[in-house]
Amino acid sequence: PEQVEAEVRNLLQEDEGQYFDYYEQQALLSSSSSQATLWNELISKPRLRLLLVSSIVLQVSQQLGGINAVFYYSTVFFEGVLPNPLVGTTIVGAVAVISTTVAMFIMDYVGRKPLILWSSGVMCLCCLVMTLALLRYIDSMYSLVAMTVFVIFFQIGLGPIPWLIVPEMFEIRNLAIAMAVRSQVTGRGTTTRRTSVEGWSSPPSTTMV
């Protein structure tokens, strides 16, 4: 085969020394035709369509879960609780790093689905506690605890899993297109949210998760 390929290249060699790679061209043509087939397969087959929608929902839930708002407004939550609110923000960041490390070890043991369910449920409860603390219905110290727990459960569930689970949901032949669609929807949706409603979308979105 290598000798045949060399002969084909010599026959198709151009004047400027650049050769026309016959095999690469055939691969491109085959890829172009198969791409349309994969698109139709991804949309037409109910099982693949459900997996695609699930992957998009997971990624959107991660982006709208409220973690960005928690980090952004963390100093507000710690006012009146700690002498220097920036110390609390630093603590939350350290907790996030540690929780991500823990997630690496428990993800395979506990399972993806239980971690996502527990993560979403606990995050909703933490949002409720933080809201009550901000409205002065309960002591502000509870907001510190709720924020820390919120970050922990996000980092062990809804944070890393949406990025990891998509390659496990699809076969290799459908994976590239599925990840491209998911990334496009997530990117455009996040940009729209930031330019339209900014931080107001986070608590309701966490409740919807």
HELIX and SHEET records of a PDB file:
HELIX    1   1 GLU A    2  LEU A   11  1                                  10    
HELIX    2   2 TYR A   22  SER A   44  1                                  23    
HELIX    3   3 PRO A   46  GLN A   63  1                                  18    
HELIX    4   4 ILE A   67  TYR A   72  1                                   6    
HELIX    5   5 SER A   74  PHE A   78  1                                   5    
HELIX    6   6 PRO A   85  VAL A  110  1                                  26    
HELIX    7   7 ARG A  112  LEU A  134  1                                  23    
HELIX    8   8 MET A  141  PHE A  153  1                                  13    
HELIX    9   9 PHE A  154  LEU A  158  3                                   5    
HELIX   10  10 ILE A  161  MET A  169  1                                   9    
HELIX   11  11 ILE A  172  SER A  196  1                                  25    
HELIX   12  12 GLU A  198  SER A  201  5                                   4    
HELIX   13  13 SER A  202  MET A  208  1                                   7    
END                                                                             
